[in-house]
Amino acid sequence: MVIRELWDRHMDARRALSVGLGVVAYGLGVLLLAVVPGFVASDGTDPGWFAGLVPAFGGATAMAVRGYAFHRRPGTRDGLRWGIVLGGLMLLGVLSLFVLATVIHPIVSPNPMFTSEAWLGLLAIGSIVAMTSNVLWERNQRRQRIAAVLLIAVCLLIAGIAGLRAGGPWTPVGTALLVVGVLAVAGAALQGFSALLEAPADPAA
């Protein structure tokens, strides 16, 4: 209980740290896209960020729904306002991610540090940092648990992929970890959907 009291008491510090980790995750995401194979054609004339339109609009829609659900009470107007603001910010954030990655691609792609396998490490580190930021940001205890499950699921998926890539005796271990990770993601998604349906108005959410 002492840990829980300390956790709740330092909410401002947690959210400040969450923002810092979010910035780090964003930077890693830009670098990831810049070095991922096929993102930009070898002659530099075919920027791949147009492919970001689908995840951009998908992410914006999801964030808008989340903002509306968590702020829809006591008035629908507040929910719509939060939905538009959060959805718009997500749309701009994802599109800028792809644009920045296209800009820095000619700079980082010749670097021998970023081999064809580097993007896997960036994906793993960036995912863990982003999920950790999400856990720190949440004030509601139920959503904290959901975010924590997602963080554990991401770690399991990364470990599972590493096991499969290692091969040999690690293959069944990697397969088991992947299965557990997928089940954890599915469970967290169901709990998250339930939390959206039951969400009260929470301006600090």
Secondary structure by P-SEA (a helix, b strand, c coil): caaaaaaaaaaaaaaaaaaaaaaaaaaaaaaaaacccccccccccccccccaaaaaaaaaaaaaaaaaaacccccaaaaaaaaaaaaaaaaaaaaaaaaaaaaaccccccccccccaaaaaaaaaaaaaaaaaaaaacccaaaaaaaaaaaaaaaaaaaaaaaaaacccaaaaaaaaaaaaaaaaaaaaaaaaaaaaaccccccc
